């Protein structure tokens, strides 16, 4: 599964592990693992009737994928009601602020695409 923004695509692969979910997100010139986030669903602190999620993150020195991994893990955990681990690594040289926003937008789009695929029971690629 891949976003469709030329030059700034993100690709996701996933694996179910019982009720839990493992996701690998890569992109850019040098795909790698820069950060890992583990999220678990919980009642929202603002509204206990809503489901939210909390996450722990490990980020390798010099990498900036922590926000991507954490955001995607919390998004999926809160909507799926299961534990989610996201490993993420994407690298592009010398991004502008606008290009960083494009990558952030693609990460959100990828989350929606993953959620839809999982809800429809699509097999992992």
N, C-alpha and C positions, 0 to 999 in steps of 0.2 A: 504494500500500500504506500502511495507516494503523493505528496502535494504536487500541484501543477503550476509552480512559479519558476519559469526558466532562470537558472543560475542560483536559486536559493531553495531548492527542493529539500524536503525532509522525507525520509523513508522509515516506515515502521514494520517490524515483524513482532509477532506475539506468540506466546505459548501459554495455554491454560495449564494449571497445576491444581487439579481438583477445583475448589471454588476460587482459588487465587489466580492472579494473572501476572505474567512476566512480559515486559515490552522492551524491545531494543529500538532506539531511534538514532539514525545516523544521517549525515548529510555533509555537503561541502566538498572541498578538495581532498580532505584527509579524514575519512570516517574513522572513528576511534571510540573509546569509552572515556569520557571526561568527568562524568558524575553519575551517581546512582542515588535514587530516592525510593524509599519504602513508605507507603501510605496505608493507613487503615481507616475505615469509615467510623464515624462517631456522630452522636447528636450534635447539632449546631449549638454553639455557645450562646448565640443571639436568640435562637428559636429552637427549643428542644424538639419541636415537631418536624423540623427539617433535618435532613442528613447532610453532614459535612465530612471532612476528613482531616487528618493530621499526618505529617510526614517527617521522617528523618532523612538527612541528606549527607552523603559522602562525596566530596569534590576533590579531584586530584589537583595538586599544586599547579597553578598557572592556567587552569581550565575555568570556563565560565558557563558551563552547561547546567549548573545547579538550579537556576530558576526554571529552565526548560523541564528538567527531570522532575522537580518538585511540583510544578504546576500541573503537569500532565498526570503524575501519580495521584495527586489529590483530586483532580477533576474526575478521573476514572473511578477511583475508590469511592467517592461520594455518590456517583451516579449508579455504579454497579453494586454497591453494598458489599464489596469484597476487598481483600488485601491486594495491593498492586505494587510491583517493583518495576521501576523504569530505569534503564541504563541508557545514557544519552551521550553522543559525541558527534559534533558537527564543527567543521572549521572552514572559514573563509578568511583570507588575508585582507587587512585594512578596510573593514566595513565602515561605511558612513552611518550616521544615526538613522537615516531613512532605511538603509539596508538592514540594520538591526531590527527595526520595526517590522520589516517584511518577514524576517525570520520568526519573530514573535507571533505575527499573524499566522504564518504557516504552522507554527506549533499548535496554536489554538484550532486551526482548521484540521490538522492531523488528529487532534483529540476528538473532535466531532466525528470525523471519518471512522476512527477506531471504535468509538461508542456505538455508532450505527451498525458497523460490521459485527460487533460482538452481540448486540441486541438481536440482530437477524440470524445469529448462529453461524456466521460465515466461518469456514475452517481457517486456521492460521496459514499464512502463505509459506 
